[in-house]
Amino acid sequence: MTKGGYFGKKSSNAKHTSTRTIKCKNSPYAEAKKFFKKLTQGYKAKDLNTKYGKGKIVKFDDGTVVTFRPVTSSPKSPAVDIQITSATSKFQKQKIHFSKKV
């Protein structure tokens, strides 16, 4: 995580700083799921039906919502979204895509 509360690097084709990319040596799906589990450790995830398959969602006590999506519409990769409602959160609002390192 950066000092500013972001994960990964700013996506090259993104207009906003909040769209991030993490490049993976292994399966992007497995890495995204592992990342989601680490972020939400200690909380119970609920199933989330998405356009591209079953995801997961967790709501923290401070109102922060973390979502795992197995596939996104662009760039067709798994993603973890962090929606912030608390000014005291150590994270920034962001959408993190996971892609294969080439």
BATITI-311235 format. One record per residue: residue number from 0; residue in three letters; x, y, z of N, C-alpha, C in turn. Coordinates in Angstrom, 1 decimal. Example, Ala and Ser with C-alpha at 12.3 -4.5 7.8 and 13.67 -1.06 7.14 Angstrom:
<gutors>
<gutor resi="0" resn="ALA" n_c1="13.2" n_c2="-5.7" n_c3="7.8" ca_c1="12.3" ca_c2="-4.5" ca_c3="7.8" c_c1="13.2" c_c2="-3.3" c_c3="7.8"/>
<gutor resi="1" resn="SER" n_c1="12.8" n_c2="-2.2" n_c3="7.1" ca_c1="13.7" ca_c2="-1.1" ca_c3="7.1" c_c1="12.9" c_c2="0.0" c_c3="7.9"/>
</gutors>
This chain:
<gutors>
<gutor resi="0" resn="MET" n_c1="0.9" n_c2="-1.2" n_c3="0.0" ca_c1="0.0" ca_c2="0.0" ca_c3="0.0" c_c1="0.9" c_c2="1.2" c_c3="0.0"/>
<gutor resi="1" resn="THR" n_c1="0.5" n_c2="2.2" n_c3="-0.8" ca_c1="1.3" ca_c2="3.5" ca_c3="-0.8" c_c1="1.0" c_c2="4.3" c_c3="0.4"/>
<gutor resi="2" resn="LYS" n_c1="1.8" n_c2="5.3" n_c3="0.6" ca_c1="1.5" ca_c2="6.2" ca_c3="1.8" c_c1="0.1" c_c2="6.9" c_c3="1.6"/>
<gutor resi="3" resn="GLY" n_c1="-0.3" n_c2="7.1" n_c3="0.4" ca_c1="-1.6" ca_c2="7.7" ca_c3="0.2" c_c1="-2.8" c_c2="6.8" c_c3="0.3"/>
<gutor resi="4" resn="GLY" n_c1="-2.5" n_c2="5.5" n_c3="0.6" ca_c1="-3.6" ca_c2="4.5" ca_c3="0.8" c_c1="-4.1" c_c2="3.8" c_c3="-0.4"/>
<gutor resi="5" resn="TYR" n_c1="-3.2" n_c2="3.8" n_c3="-1.4" ca_c1="-3.6" ca_c2="3.0" ca_c3="-2.6" c_c1="-2.8" c_c2="1.7" c_c3="-2.7"/>
<gutor resi="6" resn="PHE" n_c1="-3.4" n_c2="0.7" n_c3="-3.4" ca_c1="-2.7" ca_c2="-0.5" ca_c3="-3.7" c_c1="-2.3" c_c2="-0.6" c_c3="-5.2"/>
<gutor resi="7" resn="GLY" n_c1="-1.3" n_c2="-1.3" n_c3="-5.6" ca_c1="-0.9" ca_c2="-1.4" ca_c3="-7.0" c_c1="-0.5" c_c2="-0.1" c_c3="-7.6"/>
<gutor resi="8" resn="LYS" n_c1="-0.5" n_c2="-0.1" n_c3="-8.9" ca_c1="-0.1" ca_c2="1.1" ca_c3="-9.7" c_c1="-1.3" c_c2="1.7" c_c3="-10.4"/>
<gutor resi="9" resn="LYS" n_c1="-1.3" n_c2="3.0" n_c3="-10.7" ca_c1="-2.3" ca_c2="3.6" ca_c3="-11.4" c_c1="-2.4" c_c2="2.9" c_c3="-12.8"/>
<gutor resi="10" resn="SER" n_c1="-3.6" n_c2="2.5" n_c3="-13.2" ca_c1="-3.8" ca_c2="1.9" ca_c3="-14.5" c_c1="-3.4" c_c2="2.8" c_c3="-15.6"/>
<gutor resi="11" resn="SER" n_c1="-2.7" n_c2="2.3" n_c3="-16.6" ca_c1="-2.2" ca_c2="3.2" ca_c3="-17.6" c_c1="-3.3" c_c2="3.8" c_c3="-18.5"/>
<gutor resi="12" resn="ASN" n_c1="-4.4" n_c2="3.2" n_c3="-18.6" ca_c1="-5.5" ca_c2="3.7" ca_c3="-19.4" c_c1="-6.6" c_c2="4.4" c_c3="-18.6"/>
<gutor resi="13" resn="ALA" n_c1="-6.3" n_c2="4.6" n_c3="-17.3" ca_c1="-7.3" ca_c2="5.1" ca_c3="-16.4" c_c1="-7.3" c_c2="6.6" c_c3="-16.4"/>
<gutor resi="14" resn="LYS" n_c1="-8.4" n_c2="7.2" n_c3="-16.3" ca_c1="-8.6" ca_c2="8.7" ca_c3="-16.1" c_c1="-8.4" c_c2="9.1" c_c3="-14.7"/>
<gutor resi="15" resn="HIS" n_c1="-8.7" n_c2="8.2" n_c3="-13.8" ca_c1="-8.7" ca_c2="8.5" ca_c3="-12.3" c_c1="-7.6" c_c2="7.7" c_c3="-11.6"/>
<gutor resi="16" resn="THR" n_c1="-7.0" n_c2="8.4" n_c3="-10.6" ca_c1="-6.0" ca_c2="7.7" ca_c3="-9.7" c_c1="-6.6" c_c2="6.5" c_c3="-9.0"/>
<gutor resi="17" resn="SER" n_c1="-7.9" n_c2="6.5" n_c3="-8.8" ca_c1="-8.5" ca_c2="5.4" ca_c3="-8.1" c_c1="-8.6" c_c2="4.1" c_c3="-8.8"/>
<gutor resi="18" resn="THR" n_c1="-8.3" n_c2="4.1" n_c3="-10.1" ca_c1="-8.3" ca_c2="2.8" ca_c3="-10.9" c_c1="-6.9" c_c2="2.3" c_c3="-10.9"/>
<gutor resi="19" resn="ARG" n_c1="-6.7" n_c2="1.1" n_c3="-10.2" ca_c1="-5.3" ca_c2="0.6" ca_c3="-10.0" c_c1="-5.2" c_c2="-0.8" c_c3="-10.7"/>
<gutor resi="20" resn="THR" n_c1="-3.9" n_c2="-1.2" n_c3="-10.8" ca_c1="-3.6" ca_c2="-2.5" ca_c3="-11.4" c_c1="-2.5" c_c2="-3.2" c_c3="-10.5"/>
<gutor resi="21" resn="ILE" n_c1="-2.7" n_c2="-4.5" n_c3="-10.3" ca_c1="-1.7" ca_c2="-5.3" ca_c3="-9.6" c_c1="-1.4" c_c2="-6.4" c_c3="-10.6"/>
<gutor resi="22" resn="LYS" n_c1="-0.1" n_c2="-6.5" n_c3="-11.0" ca_c1="0.3" ca_c2="-7.5" ca_c3="-12.0" c_c1="0.7" c_c2="-8.8" c_c3="-11.2"/>
<gutor resi="23" resn="CYS" n_c1="0.3" n_c2="-9.9" n_c3="-11.7" ca_c1="0.5" ca_c2="-11.2" ca_c3="-10.9" c_c1="1.3" c_c2="-12.2" c_c3="-11.7"/>
<gutor resi="24" resn="LYS" n_c1="2.2" n_c2="-12.9" n_c3="-11.0" ca_c1="2.9" ca_c2="-14.0" ca_c3="-11.7" c_c1="2.0" c_c2="-15.2" c_c3="-11.9"/>
<gutor resi="25" resn="ASN" n_c1="1.1" n_c2="-15.4" n_c3="-10.9" ca_c1="0.2" ca_c2="-16.5" ca_c3="-11.0" c_c1="-1.2" c_c2="-16.1" c_c3="-11.4"/>
<gutor resi="26" resn="SER" n_c1="-2.2" n_c2="-16.9" n_c3="-11.2" ca_c1="-3.5" ca_c2="-16.6" ca_c3="-11.7" c_c1="-4.1" c_c2="-15.3" c_c3="-11.1"/>
<gutor resi="27" resn="PRO" n_c1="-4.5" n_c2="-14.3" n_c3="-11.9" ca_c1="-5.1" ca_c2="-13.1" ca_c3="-11.4" c_c1="-6.3" c_c2="-13.3" c_c3="-10.6"/>
<gutor resi="28" resn="TYR" n_c1="-7.1" n_c2="-14.3" n_c3="-10.9" ca_c1="-8.3" ca_c2="-14.7" ca_c3="-10.1" c_c1="-7.9" c_c2="-15.1" c_c3="-8.7"/>
<gutor resi="29" resn="ALA" n_c1="-6.9" n_c2="-16.0" n_c3="-8.6" ca_c1="-6.5" ca_c2="-16.5" ca_c3="-7.3" c_c1="-5.9" c_c2="-15.4" c_c3="-6.5"/>
<gutor resi="30" resn="GLU" n_c1="-5.1" n_c2="-14.5" n_c3="-7.1" ca_c1="-4.5" ca_c2="-13.4" ca_c3="-6.4" c_c1="-5.5" c_c2="-12.4" c_c3="-5.9"/>
<gutor resi="31" resn="ALA" n_c1="-6.5" n_c2="-12.1" n_c3="-6.7" ca_c1="-7.5" ca_c2="-11.2" ca_c3="-6.3" c_c1="-8.3" c_c2="-11.7" c_c3="-5.2"/>
<gutor resi="32" resn="LYS" n_c1="-8.7" n_c2="-13.0" n_c3="-5.2" ca_c1="-9.4" ca_c2="-13.6" ca_c3="-4.1" c_c1="-8.6" c_c2="-13.6" c_c3="-2.8"/>
<gutor resi="33" resn="LYS" n_c1="-7.3" n_c2="-13.9" n_c3="-2.9" ca_c1="-6.4" ca_c2="-13.9" ca_c3="-1.8" c_c1="-6.3" c_c2="-12.5" c_c3="-1.2"/>
<gutor resi="34" resn="PHE" n_c1="-6.2" n_c2="-11.5" n_c3="-2.0" ca_c1="-6.1" ca_c2="-10.1" ca_c3="-1.6" c_c1="-7.4" c_c2="-9.7" c_c3="-0.9"/>
<gutor resi="35" resn="PHE" n_c1="-8.6" n_c2="-10.1" n_c3="-1.5" ca_c1="-9.9" ca_c2="-9.8" ca_c3="-0.8" c_c1="-9.9" c_c2="-10.4" c_c3="0.5"/>
<gutor resi="36" resn="LYS" n_c1="-9.6" n_c2="-11.7" n_c3="0.7" ca_c1="-9.6" ca_c2="-12.4" ca_c3="1.9" c_c1="-8.7" c_c2="-11.7" c_c3="3.0"/>
<gutor resi="37" resn="LYS" n_c1="-7.6" n_c2="-11.3" n_c3="2.6" ca_c1="-6.6" ca_c2="-10.6" ca_c3="3.5" c_c1="-7.2" c_c2="-9.3" c_c3="4.0"/>
<gutor resi="38" resn="LEU" n_c1="-7.8" n_c2="-8.5" n_c3="3.0" ca_c1="-8.4" ca_c2="-7.2" ca_c3="3.4" c_c1="-9.6" c_c2="-7.4" c_c3="4.3"/>
<gutor resi="39" resn="THR" n_c1="-10.3" n_c2="-8.4" n_c3="4.2" ca_c1="-11.6" ca_c2="-8.6" ca_c3="4.9" c_c1="-11.5" c_c2="-9.6" c_c3="6.0"/>
<gutor resi="40" resn="GLN" n_c1="-10.3" n_c2="-10.0" n_c3="6.4" ca_c1="-10.1" ca_c2="-11.0" ca_c3="7.5" c_c1="-10.8" c_c2="-10.5" c_c3="8.7"/>
<gutor resi="41" resn="GLY" n_c1="-11.5" n_c2="-11.5" n_c3="9.3" ca_c1="-12.3" ca_c2="-11.2" ca_c3="10.5" c_c1="-13.7" c_c2="-10.8" c_c3="10.3"/>
<gutor resi="42" resn="TYR" n_c1="-14.1" n_c2="-10.6" n_c3="9.0" ca_c1="-15.5" ca_c2="-10.2" ca_c3="8.6" c_c1="-16.1" c_c2="-11.3" c_c3="7.8"/>
<gutor resi="43" resn="LYS" n_c1="-17.4" n_c2="-11.5" n_c3="7.9" ca_c1="-18.1" ca_c2="-12.5" ca_c3="7.1" c_c1="-18.5" c_c2="-11.9" c_c3="5.7"/>
<gutor resi="44" resn="ALA" n_c1="-18.0" n_c2="-12.6" n_c3="4.7" ca_c1="-18.4" ca_c2="-12.1" ca_c3="3.3" c_c1="-19.7" c_c2="-12.7" c_c3="2.9"/>
<gutor resi="45" resn="LYS" n_c1="-20.5" n_c2="-11.9" n_c3="2.2" ca_c1="-21.8" ca_c2="-12.3" ca_c3="1.6" c_c1="-21.6" c_c2="-12.5" c_c3="0.2"/>
<gutor resi="46" resn="ASP" n_c1="-22.4" n_c2="-13.5" n_c3="-0.4" ca_c1="-22.3" ca_c2="-13.7" ca_c3="-1.8" c_c1="-22.9" c_c2="-12.5" c_c3="-2.6"/>
<gutor resi="47" resn="LEU" n_c1="-22.4" n_c2="-12.2" n_c3="-3.7" ca_c1="-22.8" ca_c2="-11.1" ca_c3="-4.6" c_c1="-22.9" c_c2="-11.6" c_c3="-6.0"/>
<gutor resi="48" resn="ASN" n_c1="-24.1" n_c2="-11.6" n_c3="-6.6" ca_c1="-24.3" ca_c2="-12.0" ca_c3="-7.9" c_c1="-24.0" c_c2="-10.8" c_c3="-8.8"/>
<gutor resi="49" resn="THR" n_c1="-23.0" n_c2="-11.1" n_c3="-9.8" ca_c1="-22.6" ca_c2="-10.0" ca_c3="-10.7" c_c1="-23.0" c_c2="-10.5" c_c3="-12.1"/>
<gutor resi="50" resn="LYS" n_c1="-22.9" n_c2="-9.6" n_c3="-13.1" ca_c1="-23.1" ca_c2="-9.9" ca_c3="-14.5" c_c1="-22.2" c_c2="-11.0" c_c3="-15.0"/>
<gutor resi="51" resn="TYR" n_c1="-21.0" n_c2="-11.1" n_c3="-14.4" ca_c1="-20.0" ca_c2="-12.1" ca_c3="-14.9" c_c1="-19.7" c_c2="-13.2" c_c3="-13.9"/>
<gutor resi="52" resn="GLY" n_c1="-20.6" n_c2="-13.4" n_c3="-12.9" ca_c1="-20.4" ca_c2="-14.6" ca_c3="-12.0" c_c1="-20.5" c_c2="-14.1" c_c3="-10.5"/>
<gutor resi="53" resn="LYS" n_c1="-20.3" n_c2="-15.1" n_c3="-9.7" ca_c1="-20.5" ca_c2="-14.9" ca_c3="-8.2" c_c1="-19.3" c_c2="-14.2" c_c3="-7.6"/>
<gutor resi="54" resn="GLY" n_c1="-19.6" n_c2="-13.1" n_c3="-6.9" ca_c1="-18.5" ca_c2="-12.3" ca_c3="-6.2" c_c1="-18.8" c_c2="-12.4" c_c3="-4.7"/>
<gutor resi="55" resn="LYS" n_c1="-18.1" n_c2="-11.5" n_c3="-4.0" ca_c1="-18.3" ca_c2="-11.5" ca_c3="-2.6" c_c1="-18.3" c_c2="-10.0" c_c3="-2.2"/>
<gutor resi="56" resn="ILE" n_c1="-19.0" n_c2="-9.7" n_c3="-1.0" ca_c1="-19.0" ca_c2="-8.3" ca_c3="-0.5" c_c1="-18.9" c_c2="-8.4" c_c3="1.0"/>
<gutor resi="57" resn="VAL" n_c1="-18.2" n_c2="-7.4" n_c3="1.6" ca_c1="-18.0" ca_c2="-7.3" ca_c3="3.0" c_c1="-18.3" c_c2="-5.8" c_c3="3.4"/>
<gutor resi="58" resn="LYS" n_c1="-19.0" n_c2="-5.6" n_c3="4.4" ca_c1="-19.2" ca_c2="-4.2" ca_c3="4.9" c_c1="-18.6" c_c2="-4.1" c_c3="6.3"/>
<gutor resi="59" resn="PHE" n_c1="-17.6" n_c2="-3.2" n_c3="6.5" ca_c1="-16.9" ca_c2="-3.0" ca_c3="7.7" c_c1="-17.8" c_c2="-2.1" c_c3="8.7"/>
<gutor resi="60" resn="ASP" n_c1="-17.4" n_c2="-2.1" n_c3="9.9" ca_c1="-18.2" ca_c2="-1.4" ca_c3="11.0" c_c1="-18.2" c_c2="0.1" c_c3="10.7"/>
<gutor resi="61" resn="ASP" n_c1="-17.2" n_c2="0.7" n_c3="10.0" ca_c1="-17.1" ca_c2="2.1" ca_c3="9.7" c_c1="-17.9" c_c2="2.5" c_c3="8.4"/>
<gutor resi="62" resn="GLY" n_c1="-18.5" n_c2="1.4" n_c3="7.8" ca_c1="-19.3" ca_c2="1.7" ca_c3="6.6" c_c1="-18.5" c_c2="1.4" c_c3="5.3"/>
<gutor resi="63" resn="THR" n_c1="-17.2" n_c2="1.2" n_c3="5.4" ca_c1="-16.4" ca_c2="0.8" ca_c3="4.2" c_c1="-16.9" c_c2="-0.5" c_c3="3.6"/>
<gutor resi="64" resn="VAL" n_c1="-17.0" n_c2="-0.6" n_c3="2.3" ca_c1="-17.5" ca_c2="-1.8" ca_c3="1.6" c_c1="-16.4" c_c2="-2.2" c_c3="0.7"/>
<gutor resi="65" resn="VAL" n_c1="-16.0" n_c2="-3.5" n_c3="0.8" ca_c1="-15.0" ca_c2="-4.2" ca_c3="-0.1" c_c1="-15.7" c_c2="-5.2" c_c3="-0.9"/>
<gutor resi="66" resn="THR" n_c1="-15.6" n_c2="-5.2" n_c3="-2.2" ca_c1="-16.2" ca_c2="-6.1" ca_c3="-3.1" c_c1="-15.2" c_c2="-6.9" c_c3="-3.9"/>
<gutor resi="67" resn="PHE" n_c1="-15.4" n_c2="-8.2" n_c3="-4.1" ca_c1="-14.6" ca_c2="-9.0" ca_c3="-5.0" c_c1="-15.5" c_c2="-9.3" c_c3="-6.2"/>
<gutor resi="68" resn="ARG" n_c1="-15.0" n_c2="-9.0" n_c3="-7.4" ca_c1="-15.7" ca_c2="-9.4" ca_c3="-8.6" c_c1="-14.8" c_c2="-10.3" c_c3="-9.5"/>
<gutor resi="69" resn="PRO" n_c1="-15.3" n_c2="-11.5" n_c3="-9.8" ca_c1="-14.5" ca_c2="-12.4" ca_c3="-10.5" c_c1="-14.0" c_c2="-12.0" c_c3="-11.9"/>
<gutor resi="70" resn="VAL" n_c1="-14.9" n_c2="-11.2" n_c3="-12.6" ca_c1="-14.5" ca_c2="-10.6" ca_c3="-13.9" c_c1="-15.2" c_c2="-9.3" c_c3="-14.0"/>
<gutor resi="71" resn="THR" n_c1="-14.5" n_c2="-8.3" n_c3="-14.6" ca_c1="-15.1" ca_c2="-7.0" ca_c3="-14.8" c_c1="-15.3" c_c2="-6.8" c_c3="-16.3"/>
<gutor resi="72" resn="SER" n_c1="-16.1" n_c2="-5.8" n_c3="-16.6" ca_c1="-16.4" ca_c2="-5.5" ca_c3="-18.0" c_c1="-15.2" c_c2="-5.0" c_c3="-18.7"/>
<gutor resi="73" resn="SER" n_c1="-14.3" n_c2="-4.3" n_c3="-18.0" ca_c1="-13.1" ca_c2="-3.8" ca_c3="-18.7" c_c1="-12.0" c_c2="-3.8" c_c3="-17.6"/>
<gutor resi="74" resn="PRO" n_c1="-11.0" n_c2="-4.5" n_c3="-17.8" ca_c1="-10.5" ca_c2="-5.2" ca_c3="-19.0" c_c1="-10.7" c_c2="-6.7" c_c3="-18.9"/>
<gutor resi="75" resn="LYS" n_c1="-11.8" n_c2="-7.1" n_c3="-18.5" ca_c1="-12.2" ca_c2="-8.6" ca_c3="-18.3" c_c1="-11.2" c_c2="-9.3" c_c3="-17.4"/>
<gutor resi="76" resn="SER" n_c1="-11.0" n_c2="-8.6" n_c3="-16.3" ca_c1="-10.1" ca_c2="-9.2" ca_c3="-15.3" c_c1="-10.8" c_c2="-9.2" c_c3="-13.9"/>
<gutor resi="77" resn="PRO" n_c1="-10.3" n_c2="-10.0" n_c3="-12.9" ca_c1="-10.9" ca_c2="-9.9" ca_c3="-11.6" c_c1="-10.6" c_c2="-8.5" c_c3="-11.0"/>
<gutor resi="78" resn="ALA" n_c1="-11.4" n_c2="-8.1" n_c3="-10.0" ca_c1="-11.1" ca_c2="-6.8" ca_c3="-9.4" c_c1="-11.6" c_c2="-6.8" c_c3="-7.9"/>
<gutor resi="79" resn="VAL" n_c1="-11.0" n_c2="-6.0" n_c3="-7.1" ca_c1="-11.4" ca_c2="-5.7" ca_c3="-5.8" c_c1="-11.7" c_c2="-4.2" c_c3="-5.7"/>
<gutor resi="80" resn="ASP" n_c1="-12.9" n_c2="-3.9" n_c3="-5.3" ca_c1="-13.3" ca_c2="-2.5" ca_c3="-5.1" c_c1="-13.4" c_c2="-2.1" c_c3="-3.7"/>
<gutor resi="81" resn="ILE" n_c1="-12.9" n_c2="-0.9" n_c3="-3.3" ca_c1="-13.0" ca_c2="-0.4" ca_c3="-1.9" c_c1="-13.7" c_c2="0.9" c_c3="-2.0"/>
<gutor resi="82" resn="GLN" n_c1="-14.9" n_c2="0.9" n_c3="-1.3" ca_c1="-15.7" ca_c2="2.1" ca_c3="-1.2" c_c1="-15.6" c_c2="2.6" c_c3="0.2"/>
<gutor resi="83" resn="ILE" n_c1="-15.1" n_c2="3.8" n_c3="0.4" ca_c1="-14.9" ca_c2="4.4" ca_c3="1.7" c_c1="-16.0" c_c2="5.4" c_c3="2.1"/>
<gutor resi="84" resn="THR" n_c1="-16.4" n_c2="5.3" n_c3="3.3" ca_c1="-17.4" ca_c2="6.2" ca_c3="3.8" c_c1="-16.9" c_c2="7.0" c_c3="5.1"/>
<gutor resi="85" resn="SER" n_c1="-15.7" n_c2="6.5" n_c3="5.6" ca_c1="-15.2" ca_c2="7.1" ca_c3="6.8" c_c1="-13.9" c_c2="7.9" c_c3="6.5"/>
<gutor resi="86" resn="ALA" n_c1="-13.9" n_c2="9.1" n_c3="7.1" ca_c1="-12.7" ca_c2="10.0" ca_c3="6.8" c_c1="-11.5" c_c2="9.4" c_c3="7.5"/>
<gutor resi="87" resn="THR" n_c1="-11.6" n_c2="8.5" n_c3="8.5" ca_c1="-10.5" ca_c2="8.0" ca_c3="9.2" c_c1="-9.9" c_c2="6.7" c_c3="8.6"/>
<gutor resi="88" resn="SER" n_c1="-10.4" n_c2="6.2" n_c3="7.5" ca_c1="-10.0" ca_c2="5.0" ca_c3="6.9" c_c1="-8.5" c_c2="5.1" c_c3="6.4"/>
<gutor resi="89" resn="LYS" n_c1="-7.8" n_c2="4.0" n_c3="6.5" ca_c1="-6.4" ca_c2="4.1" ca_c3="6.1" c_c1="-6.3" c_c2="3.8" c_c3="4.6"/>
<gutor resi="90" resn="PHE" n_c1="-7.4" n_c2="3.4" n_c3="3.9" ca_c1="-7.5" ca_c2="3.1" ca_c3="2.5" c_c1="-8.1" c_c2="4.3" c_c3="1.8"/>
<gutor resi="91" resn="GLN" n_c1="-7.9" n_c2="4.4" n_c3="0.5" ca_c1="-8.6" ca_c2="5.3" ca_c3="-0.4" c_c1="-9.6" c_c2="4.6" c_c3="-1.2"/>
<gutor resi="92" resn="LYS" n_c1="-10.6" n_c2="5.3" n_c3="-1.7" ca_c1="-11.6" ca_c2="4.7" ca_c3="-2.6" c_c1="-10.9" c_c2="4.3" c_c3="-3.8"/>
<gutor resi="93" resn="GLN" n_c1="-11.0" n_c2="3.0" n_c3="-4.2" ca_c1="-10.3" ca_c2="2.5" ca_c3="-5.4" c_c1="-10.9" c_c2="1.2" c_c3="-6.0"/>
<gutor resi="94" resn="LYS" n_c1="-10.6" n_c2="1.0" n_c3="-7.3" ca_c1="-10.9" ca_c2="-0.2" ca_c3="-8.0" c_c1="-9.6" c_c2="-0.8" c_c3="-8.4"/>
<gutor resi="95" resn="ILE" n_c1="-9.3" n_c2="-2.0" n_c3="-7.9" ca_c1="-8.0" ca_c2="-2.7" ca_c3="-8.2" c_c1="-8.2" c_c2="-3.9" c_c3="-9.1"/>
<gutor resi="96" resn="HIS" n_c1="-7.7" n_c2="-3.8" n_c3="-10.3" ca_c1="-7.7" ca_c2="-4.9" ca_c3="-11.3" c_c1="-6.5" c_c2="-5.7" c_c3="-11.2"/>
<gutor resi="97" resn="PHE" n_c1="-6.7" n_c2="-7.0" n_c3="-11.3" ca_c1="-5.6" ca_c2="-8.0" ca_c3="-11.3" c_c1="-5.3" c_c2="-8.6" c_c3="-12.6"/>
<gutor resi="98" resn="SER" n_c1="-4.1" n_c2="-8.5" n_c3="-13.1" ca_c1="-3.8" ca_c2="-9.0" ca_c3="-14.5" c_c1="-2.5" c_c2="-9.8" c_c3="-14.4"/>
<gutor resi="99" resn="LYS" n_c1="-2.4" n_c2="-10.6" n_c3="-15.4" ca_c1="-1.2" ca_c2="-11.5" ca_c3="-15.6" c_c1="0.0" c_c2="-10.7" c_c3="-16.0"/>
<gutor resi="100" resn="LYS" n_c1="1.1" n_c2="-10.9" n_c3="-15.2" ca_c1="2.4" ca_c2="-10.2" ca_c3="-15.6" c_c1="2.9" c_c2="-10.9" c_c3="-16.8"/>
<gutor resi="101" resn="VAL" n_c1="3.3" n_c2="-10.1" n_c3="-17.8" ca_c1="3.8" ca_c2="-10.7" ca_c3="-19.1" c_c1="5.3" c_c2="-10.4" c_c3="-19.2"/>
</gutors>
